[in-house]
Amino acid sequence: MAIEGRIAGLFVYPVKGCAGIALREALLTPRGLAHDRRWMIVGPDGRFLSQRELPRLARIRPALVEAALRLALGGEVELLVPDVARGAPLPVRVWGDTVEALAVDPALDRALSDWLGREVRLVRFPESGFRPCDPTYAPPGSHTAFADGFPLLVTSEGSLAELNVALSQAGAAPVPMDRFRPNLVLAGVPARAEDESAAIRLEGGTRLGLVKRCDRCVVTTIDQSRGERTGKEPLATLARIRRNVPTGGAWFGQNAVPLLADGGVARLRVGQGCTLVQA
């Protein structure tokens, strides 16, 4: 069975864990959307930092400026990050993976450390880097940058509407889509359609493989505009209506990989038609 829909939203998160940027068009590469999770903030031990331990990261708002990245820190400080192609190699850790990243700038590290109140470093994923996705789920050759595990996250307006109905019934306030930090948001498809499909065929012929439902965490409870925790919702309701019994987690959205020819790219745009297919 095929389900017709369209792209309602495109988002990139240049710095892992920080605010996203809404786009009208985006370049899809084998590694995901261009500029997505190409930078990352790490602690002195090289381990990535996220909103799980630093909710304030949500208040770091990136902007893409020609060949550079601009970071606005809560409206208080603005930093310009050069698009470094070279830098001192620095081993970093993303979950169970060790990646050789590039150090960016000690002065930027100091400014970020002062604003966050702890010692951190900003690193860049090298263009020549290769971080494979879990072959248990993804096709051979699939790879990503600093994303948790896969290049893309797909959600739908229907799934969010279903969740917000359940939140209302539980006496809780509705939540916006930014709590789930997706790359692609689909419209015109039923709730959970992305979870129950194997692939997306985009208008123009590009395909995305839908490879693994996404287990959600406490980041969904953080107000992305204020960088503050709001309580147990929507995670508590998700755990009731979308529970992943084997892991004890809660699902929302599907991880996806681009199915592109070697070295190929594609242009995605808001409003572009798509078809969810079972195989």
ROFI-97067 format. One record per residue (C-alpha): residue number from 1; residue in three letters; chain; x negated, y negated, z negated. Coordinates in Angstrom, 1 decimal, padded with zeros to 4 digits. Layout:
<atoms>
ATOM  num  residuo  cadena      xx      yy      zz
ATOM  NUM      ALA       A       X       Y       Z
...
</atoms>
This chain:
<atoms>
ATOM  num  residuo  cadena      xx      yy      zz
ATOM    1      MET       A   000.0   000.0   000.0
ATOM    2      ALA       A  -001.2  -003.5   000.9
ATOM    3      ILE       A  -000.3  -006.7  -000.9
ATOM    4      GLU       A  -000.6  -010.1   000.8
ATOM    5      GLY       A  -001.8  -013.1  -001.1
ATOM    6      ARG       A  -004.2  -016.1  -000.9
ATOM    7      ILE       A  -007.1  -017.6  -002.7
ATOM    8      ALA       A  -005.8  -020.2  -005.2
ATOM    9      GLY       A  -009.1  -021.0  -007.0
ATOM   10      LEU       A  -012.8  -020.8  -006.5
ATOM   11      PHE       A  -015.2  -021.4  -009.4
ATOM   12      VAL       A  -019.0  -021.2  -009.9
ATOM   13      TYR       A  -020.8  -021.3  -013.3
ATOM   14      PRO       A  -024.3  -022.5  -012.4
ATOM   15      VAL       A  -025.6  -022.0  -016.0
ATOM   16      LYS       A  -024.5  -018.8  -017.6
ATOM   17      GLY       A  -022.2  -019.5  -020.5
ATOM   18      CYS       A  -021.7  -023.2  -019.6
ATOM   19      ALA       A  -018.7  -024.9  -018.0
ATOM   20      GLY       A  -017.6  -024.0  -014.4
ATOM   21      ILE       A  -017.2  -026.1  -011.3
ATOM   22      ALA       A  -014.0  -025.8  -009.2
ATOM   23      LEU       A  -014.7  -025.7  -005.5
ATOM   24      ARG       A  -012.6  -026.1  -002.3
ATOM   25      GLU       A  -015.0  -023.9  -000.4
ATOM   26      ALA       A  -017.9  -021.6  -001.4
ATOM   27      LEU       A  -020.6  -019.6   000.3
ATOM   28      LEU       A  -020.4  -015.9  -000.5
ATOM   29      THR       A  -023.8  -014.2  -000.5
ATOM   30      PRO       A  -024.7  -010.6  -001.4
ATOM   31      ARG       A  -025.5  -011.9  -004.9
ATOM   32      GLY       A  -022.1  -013.6  -005.3
ATOM   33      LEU       A  -021.1  -017.2  -004.8
ATOM   34      ALA       A  -023.9  -019.6  -004.1
ATOM   35      HIS       A  -025.2  -021.3  -007.3
ATOM   36      ASP       A  -023.3  -018.9  -009.6
ATOM   37      ARG       A  -025.2  -018.0  -012.8
ATOM   38      ARG       A  -028.5  -018.9  -011.2
ATOM   39      TRP       A  -029.7  -020.6  -014.4
ATOM   40      MET       A  -029.5  -019.3  -018.0
ATOM   41      ILE       A  -030.2  -020.5  -021.5
ATOM   42      VAL       A  -032.2  -018.1  -023.7
ATOM   43      GLY       A  -033.6  -018.0  -027.2
ATOM   44      PRO       A  -037.2  -017.8  -028.2
ATOM   45      ASP       A  -037.1  -014.0  -027.8
ATOM   46      GLY       A  -035.9  -014.3  -024.2
ATOM   47      ARG       A  -032.4  -012.9  -024.9
ATOM   48      PHE       A  -029.5  -014.7  -023.2
ATOM   49      LEU       A  -027.3  -016.9  -025.3
ATOM   50      SER       A  -023.6  -017.1  -024.7
ATOM   51      GLN       A  -020.5  -018.8  -026.1
ATOM   52      ARG       A  -020.1  -015.8  -028.4
ATOM   53      GLU       A  -022.8  -017.3  -030.7
ATOM   54      LEU       A  -022.8  -020.8  -029.3
ATOM   55      PRO       A  -019.3  -022.0  -028.4
ATOM   56      ARG       A  -020.7  -025.5  -027.7
ATOM   57      LEU       A  -022.2  -024.2  -024.5
ATOM   58      ALA       A  -018.7  -024.8  -023.0
ATOM   59      ARG       A  -019.4  -028.5  -023.4
ATOM   60      ILE       A  -022.4  -028.4  -021.1
ATOM   61      ARG       A  -020.9  -029.4  -017.7
ATOM   62      PRO       A  -023.1  -028.8  -014.7
ATOM   63      ALA       A  -022.8  -030.6  -011.4
ATOM   64      LEU       A  -024.5  -029.7  -008.1
ATOM   65      VAL       A  -026.4  -032.7  -006.7
ATOM   66      GLU       A  -028.1  -032.0  -003.3
ATOM   67      ALA       A  -031.1  -029.9  -004.2
ATOM   68      ALA       A  -030.8  -030.3  -008.0
ATOM   69      LEU       A  -028.5  -029.5  -010.9
ATOM   70      ARG       A  -027.2  -032.1  -013.3
ATOM   71      LEU       A  -026.2  -031.2  -016.8
ATOM   72      ALA       A  -023.9  -033.4  -018.9
ATOM   73      LEU       A  -024.2  -032.4  -022.5
ATOM   74      GLY       A  -020.8  -033.2  -024.1
ATOM   75      GLY       A  -020.7  -036.7  -022.5
ATOM   76      GLU       A  -023.7  -037.7  -024.7
ATOM   77      VAL       A  -026.8  -036.7  -022.8
ATOM   78      GLU       A  -027.4  -036.2  -019.1
ATOM   79      LEU       A  -030.2  -034.1  -017.7
ATOM   80      LEU       A  -031.5  -033.6  -014.2
ATOM   81      VAL       A  -032.7  -030.1  -013.4
ATOM   82      PRO       A  -035.0  -029.7  -010.4
ATOM   83      ASP       A  -034.2  -026.8  -008.0
ATOM   84      VAL       A  -037.5  -025.1  -008.7
ATOM   85      ALA       A  -038.7  -022.4  -006.3
ATOM   86      ARG       A  -041.7  -021.7  -008.4
ATOM   87      GLY       A  -042.3  -021.7  -012.1
ATOM   88      ALA       A  -044.1  -019.8  -014.8
ATOM   89      PRO       A  -042.7  -016.2  -015.0
ATOM   90      LEU       A  -040.8  -015.5  -018.2
ATOM   91      PRO       A  -039.2  -012.1  -019.0
ATOM   92      VAL       A  -035.7  -012.5  -020.2
ATOM   93      ARG       A  -032.9  -010.1  -021.2
ATOM   94      VAL       A  -029.3  -009.9  -020.0
ATOM   95      TRP       A  -027.6  -007.2  -021.9
ATOM   96      GLY       A  -029.7  -004.1  -021.2
ATOM   97      ASP       A  -031.6  -005.5  -018.3
ATOM   98      THR       A  -035.0  -007.2  -018.4
ATOM   99      VAL       A  -035.4  -009.8  -015.6
ATOM  100      GLU       A  -038.5  -011.8  -014.7
ATOM  101      ALA       A  -037.1  -015.3  -014.6
ATOM  102      LEU       A  -038.8  -018.7  -013.9
ATOM  103      ALA       A  -039.3  -021.3  -016.6
ATOM  104      VAL       A  -037.9  -024.6  -015.5
ATOM  105      ASP       A  -039.2  -027.6  -017.6
ATOM  106      PRO       A  -040.5  -027.9  -021.2
ATOM  107      ALA       A  -038.9  -031.4  -021.5
ATOM  108      LEU       A  -035.5  -030.0  -020.6
ATOM  109      ASP       A  -036.0  -027.2  -023.1
ATOM  110      ARG       A  -036.6  -029.8  -025.8
ATOM  111      ALA       A  -033.5  -031.8  -024.9
ATOM  112      LEU       A  -031.3  -028.8  -024.8
ATOM  113      SER       A  -032.7  -027.5  -028.1
ATOM  114      ASP       A  -032.1  -030.9  -029.8
ATOM  115      TRP       A  -028.5  -031.0  -028.5
ATOM  116      LEU       A  -027.7  -027.4  -029.4
ATOM  117      GLY       A  -029.4  -027.5  -032.8
ATOM  118      ARG       A  -031.6  -024.5  -032.1
ATOM  119      GLU       A  -034.7  -023.6  -030.1
ATOM  120      VAL       A  -033.7  -022.6  -026.5
ATOM  121      ARG       A  -035.2  -022.5  -023.0
ATOM  122      LEU       A  -033.7  -022.9  -019.6
ATOM  123      VAL       A  -034.7  -020.4  -017.0
ATOM  124      ARG       A  -033.9  -019.9  -013.3
ATOM  125      PHE       A  -033.3  -016.6  -011.4
ATOM  126      PRO       A  -035.9  -016.3  -008.7
ATOM  127      GLU       A  -034.6  -016.2  -005.1
ATOM  128      SER       A  -036.8  -013.1  -004.6
ATOM  129      GLY       A  -035.3  -011.4  -007.7
ATOM  130      PHE       A  -033.2  -008.3  -007.5
ATOM  131      ARG       A  -031.1  -007.2  -010.4
ATOM  132      PRO       A  -029.0  -004.1  -009.4
ATOM  133      CYS       A  -025.4  -003.6  -010.5
ATOM  134      ASP       A  -024.5  -000.4  -012.4
ATOM  135      PRO       A  -024.4   002.3  -009.8
ATOM  136      THR       A  -021.7   004.1  -011.8
ATOM  137      TYR       A  -019.3   001.6  -010.4
ATOM  138      ALA       A  -020.9  -000.5  -007.6
ATOM  139      PRO       A  -022.0   000.7  -004.1
ATOM  140      PRO       A  -025.7   001.2  -003.6
ATOM  141      GLY       A  -027.6  -002.0  -003.0
ATOM  142      SER       A  -025.1  -004.2  -005.0
ATOM  143      HIS       A  -026.9  -006.8  -007.1
ATOM  144      THR       A  -026.4  -009.9  -009.1
ATOM  145      ALA       A  -028.2  -012.8  -010.8
ATOM  146      PHE       A  -027.5  -013.6  -014.5
ATOM  147      ALA       A  -023.8  -012.6  -014.5
ATOM  148      ASP       A  -022.9  -010.0  -017.1
ATOM  149      GLY       A  -023.0  -007.1  -014.7
ATOM  150      PHE       A  -021.4  -007.8  -011.3
ATOM  151      PRO       A  -021.5  -010.7  -008.8
ATOM  152      LEU       A  -017.8  -011.7  -008.9
ATOM  153      LEU       A  -014.8  -011.8  -011.2
ATOM  154      VAL       A  -011.3  -011.8  -009.7
ATOM  155      THR       A  -008.1  -012.7  -011.5
ATOM  156      SER       A  -004.6  -013.7  -010.4
ATOM  157      GLU       A  -002.1  -016.3  -011.4
ATOM  158      GLY       A   000.5  -013.5  -011.8
ATOM  159      SER       A  -001.6  -011.8  -014.5
ATOM  160      LEU       A  -002.1  -015.1  -016.4
ATOM  161      ALA       A   001.7  -015.8  -016.2
ATOM  162      GLU       A   002.4  -012.3  -017.6
ATOM  163      LEU       A   000.0  -012.9  -020.5
ATOM  164      ASN       A   001.4  -016.3  -021.3
ATOM  165      VAL       A   004.9  -014.8  -021.5
ATOM  166      ALA       A   003.6  -012.3  -024.0
ATOM  167      LEU       A   001.9  -015.1  -025.9
ATOM  168      SER       A   005.1  -017.1  -026.1
ATOM  169      GLN       A   007.0  -014.0  -027.3
ATOM  170      ALA       A   004.3  -013.7  -030.1
ATOM  171      GLY       A   004.8  -017.3  -031.1
ATOM  172      ALA       A   001.4  -018.4  -029.6
ATOM  173      ALA       A   000.5  -021.2  -027.2
ATOM  174      PRO       A  -000.2  -020.4  -023.6
ATOM  175      VAL       A  -003.8  -020.4  -022.3
ATOM  176      PRO       A  -005.3  -021.8  -019.1
ATOM  177      MET       A  -007.2  -019.7  -016.6
ATOM  178      ASP       A  -010.5  -021.1  -017.7
ATOM  179      ARG       A  -010.5  -018.9  -020.8
ATOM  180      PHE       A  -011.3  -016.0  -018.4
ATOM  181      ARG       A  -014.0  -017.7  -016.4
ATOM  182      PRO       A  -013.1  -016.2  -013.0
ATOM  183      ASN       A  -014.8  -016.8  -009.6
ATOM  184      LEU       A  -011.7  -016.1  -007.5
ATOM  185      VAL       A  -008.2  -016.7  -008.6
ATOM  186      LEU       A  -005.5  -015.1  -006.3
ATOM  187      ALA       A  -001.9  -016.4  -005.8
ATOM  188      GLY       A   001.1  -014.7  -004.4
ATOM  189      VAL       A   000.3  -011.3  -005.8
ATOM  190      PRO       A   002.1  -009.5  -008.7
ATOM  191      ALA       A   000.6  -009.4  -012.2
ATOM  192      ARG       A  -002.2  -006.8  -012.5
ATOM  193      ALA       A  -002.4  -006.3  -008.7
ATOM  194      GLU       A  -006.1  -007.0  -008.8
ATOM  195      ASP       A  -006.6  -004.3  -011.4
ATOM  196      GLU       A  -004.7  -001.7  -009.3
ATOM  197      SER       A  -006.5  -002.3  -006.0
ATOM  198      ALA       A  -009.8  -001.0  -004.6
ATOM  199      ALA       A  -010.7  -003.9  -002.3
ATOM  200      ILE       A  -009.8  -007.3  -001.0
ATOM  201      ARG       A  -009.8  -008.0   002.7
ATOM  202      LEU       A  -010.1  -011.7   003.3
ATOM  203      GLU       A  -008.7  -013.6   006.3
ATOM  204      GLY       A  -011.6  -013.5   008.8
ATOM  205      GLY       A  -012.6  -009.9   007.9
ATOM  206      THR       A  -014.8  -010.3   004.8
ATOM  207      ARG       A  -014.2  -007.6   002.2
ATOM  208      LEU       A  -014.8  -007.5  -001.6
ATOM  209      GLY       A  -015.0  -004.2  -003.5
ATOM  210      LEU       A  -013.0  -004.2  -006.7
ATOM  211      VAL       A  -015.2  -001.9  -008.8
ATOM  212      LYS       A  -014.5  -002.2  -012.6
ATOM  213      ARG       A  -011.8  -003.8  -014.8
ATOM  214      CYS       A  -013.2  -006.5  -017.1
ATOM  215      ASP       A  -013.2  -005.9  -020.8
ATOM  216      ARG       A  -012.7  -009.3  -022.5
ATOM  217      CYS       A  -014.4  -010.6  -025.6
ATOM  218      VAL       A  -014.1  -013.5  -028.1
ATOM  219      VAL       A  -015.0  -016.0  -025.4
ATOM  220      THR       A  -011.3  -015.9  -024.4
ATOM  221      THR       A  -010.5  -017.5  -027.8
ATOM  222      ILE       A  -012.8  -020.6  -027.2
ATOM  223      ASP       A  -011.2  -023.8  -026.0
ATOM  224      GLN       A  -013.3  -024.5  -022.9
ATOM  225      SER       A  -012.8  -028.3  -023.1
ATOM  226      ARG       A  -013.8  -028.7  -026.7
ATOM  227      GLY       A  -016.2  -025.8  -027.1
ATOM  228      GLU       A  -014.4  -024.6  -030.3
ATOM  229      ARG       A  -012.8  -021.3  -031.4
ATOM  230      THR       A  -009.0  -021.4  -031.6
ATOM  231      GLY       A  -008.2  -018.3  -033.5
ATOM  232      LYS       A  -007.4  -014.7  -032.4
ATOM  233      GLU       A  -005.4  -015.5  -029.3
ATOM  234      PRO       A  -005.2  -014.6  -026.5
ATOM  235      LEU       A  -007.4  -011.6  -027.4
ATOM  236      ALA       A  -005.0  -010.2  -029.9
ATOM  237      THR       A  -002.1  -010.2  -027.5
ATOM  238      LEU       A  -004.3  -008.8  -024.7
ATOM  239      ALA       A  -005.4  -006.0  -027.0
ATOM  240      ARG       A  -001.7  -005.2  -027.4
ATOM  241      ILE       A  -000.5  -005.4  -023.8
ATOM  242      ARG       A  -003.7  -004.6  -021.8
ATOM  243      ARG       A  -005.6  -002.3  -024.2
ATOM  244      ASN       A  -008.6  -000.3  -022.9
ATOM  245      VAL       A  -008.0   002.7  -025.1
ATOM  246      PRO       A  -011.4   004.4  -024.5
ATOM  247      THR       A  -013.4   001.3  -025.5
ATOM  248      GLY       A  -011.0  -000.4  -027.8
ATOM  249      GLY       A  -011.3  -003.5  -025.7
ATOM  250      ALA       A  -008.7  -005.5  -023.7
ATOM  251      TRP       A  -008.6  -005.9  -019.9
ATOM  252      PHE       A  -008.1  -009.0  -017.8
ATOM  253      GLY       A  -009.4  -009.2  -014.2
ATOM  254      GLN       A  -011.6  -007.1  -012.1
ATOM  255      ASN       A  -015.3  -007.2  -011.4
ATOM  256      ALA       A  -016.1  -007.3  -007.7
ATOM  257      VAL       A  -019.0  -007.0  -005.3
ATOM  258      PRO       A  -019.3  -008.5  -001.8
ATOM  259      LEU       A  -019.2  -006.0   001.0
ATOM  260      LEU       A  -021.4  -007.9   003.5
ATOM  261      ALA       A  -023.7  -006.7   006.2
ATOM  262      ASP       A  -027.4  -006.8   005.2
ATOM  263      GLY       A  -028.4  -010.5   004.7
ATOM  264      GLY       A  -024.9  -011.6   005.7
ATOM  265      VAL       A  -022.9  -014.5   004.2
ATOM  266      ALA       A  -019.3  -015.7   004.5
ATOM  267      ARG       A  -017.4  -018.9   003.8
ATOM  268      LEU       A  -014.5  -018.7   001.4
ATOM  269      ARG       A  -011.9  -021.4   000.9
ATOM  270      VAL       A  -008.9  -022.2  -001.3
ATOM  271      GLY       A  -005.8  -021.3   000.6
ATOM  272      GLN       A  -007.5  -018.5   002.6
ATOM  273      GLY       A  -005.3  -015.5   003.1
ATOM  274      CYS       A  -006.2  -012.1   001.6
ATOM  275      THR       A  -004.9  -008.6   001.4
ATOM  276      LEU       A  -005.3  -006.3  -001.6
ATOM  277      VAL       A  -005.7  -002.7  -000.5
ATOM  278      GLN       A  -005.8   000.6  -002.3
ATOM  279      ALA       A  -008.8   002.0  -000.4
</atoms>
